[in-house]
Amino acid sequence: MAGRVRLSLRDMLRLNRAIDRAVTHASVGHTDALFYSLLEGSGVPGPARTAEIVGEIDDQLMGLKSELRAILGRVPGDEAP
């Protein structure tokens, strides 16, 4: 087949290692940027525990539980089937 280049296993592993390093570097950089922008930028805000926020968090957790139940059939540690 014209135009196709065959790569040896060694070349494929080198390419895989380079991609892994690039993804890891980008991930660490992104995590650092989030950390410094959230925690170092303007300080850590105090907890905002209003009834509205607690209710929204509870709704989101219930949604996650129902999705997990749909995938696994049950939620570990949960009495509901």
C-alpha contacts under 8 A as a table, 3 or more apart, distances in Angstrom:
res1	aa1	res2	aa2	distance
1	M	4	R	6.22
7	L	10	R	7.98
7	L	11	D	5.93
7	L	12	M	6.40
8	S	11	D	5.21
8	S	12	M	6.32
9	L	12	M	5.04
9	L	13	L	6.16
10	R	13	L	5.18
10	R	14	R	6.25
11	D	14	R	5.06
11	D	15	L	6.15
12	M	15	L	5.07
12	M	16	N	6.06
13	L	16	N	4.93
13	L	17	R	6.08
14	R	17	R	5.06
14	R	18	A	6.20
15	L	18	A	5.12
15	L	19	I	6.22
16	N	19	I	5.17
16	N	20	D	6.09
17	R	20	D	5.02
17	R	21	R	6.14
18	A	21	R	5.17
18	A	22	A	6.22
19	I	22	A	5.10
19	I	23	V	6.15
20	D	23	V	5.23
20	D	24	T	6.06
21	R	24	T	5.09
21	R	25	H	5.98
22	A	25	H	5.10
22	A	26	A	6.16
23	V	26	A	5.13
23	V	27	S	6.07
24	T	27	S	5.02
24	T	28	V	6.10
25	H	28	V	5.26
25	H	29	G	6.10
26	A	29	G	5.07
26	A	30	H	6.07
27	S	30	H	5.10
27	S	31	T	6.16
28	V	31	T	5.08
28	V	32	D	6.11
29	G	32	D	5.11
29	G	33	A	6.15
30	H	33	A	5.08
30	H	34	L	6.21
31	T	34	L	5.12
31	T	35	F	6.08
32	D	35	F	5.05
32	D	36	Y	6.14
33	A	36	Y	5.35
33	A	37	S	5.98
34	L	37	S	5.20
34	L	38	L	5.89
35	F	38	L	5.36
35	F	39	L	5.66
35	F	40	E	7.21
36	Y	39	L	5.39
36	Y	40	E	4.74
36	Y	41	G	6.12
37	S	40	E	5.91
37	S	41	G	4.90
37	S	42	S	7.93
38	L	41	G	5.98
38	L	42	S	7.49
38	L	43	G	7.50
38	L	44	V	7.19
39	L	42	S	7.13
39	L	43	G	5.60
39	L	44	V	5.47
40	E	43	G	5.64
40	E	44	V	7.62
48	A	53	I	7.55
49	R	53	I	6.19
49	R	54	V	6.21
50	T	53	I	5.34
50	T	54	V	6.25
51	A	54	V	5.14
51	A	55	G	5.98
52	E	55	G	5.13
52	E	56	E	6.19
53	I	56	E	5.04
53	I	57	I	6.18
54	V	57	I	5.14
54	V	58	D	6.11
55	G	58	D	5.01
55	G	59	D	6.14
56	E	59	D	5.05
56	E	60	Q	6.23
57	I	60	Q	5.09
57	I	61	L	6.17
58	D	61	L	5.10
58	D	62	M	6.16
59	D	62	M	5.12
59	D	63	G	6.20
60	Q	63	G	5.01
60	Q	64	L	6.25
61	L	64	L	5.03
61	L	65	K	6.16
62	M	65	K	5.00
62	M	66	S	6.20
63	G	66	S	5.17
63	G	67	E	6.24
64	L	67	E	5.09
64	L	68	L	6.10
65	K	68	L	5.03
65	K	69	R	6.03
65	K	75	V	6.81
66	S	69	R	4.93
66	S	70	A	6.15
67	E	70	A	5.01
67	E	71	I	6.34
68	L	71	I	5.08
68	L	72	L	5.88
68	L	73	G	7.49
68	L	74	R	7.17
68	L	75	V	6.40
69	R	72	L	5.26
69	R	73	G	4.70
69	R	74	R	4.56
69	R	75	V	5.55
70	A	73	G	5.53
70	A	74	R	7.55
72	L	75	V	7.04
73	G	81	P	7.53
74	R	78	D	7.61
74	R	80	A	7.60
74	R	81	P	5.64
75	V	78	D	5.42
75	V	80	A	7.89
75	V	81	P	7.76
78	D	81	P	7.72
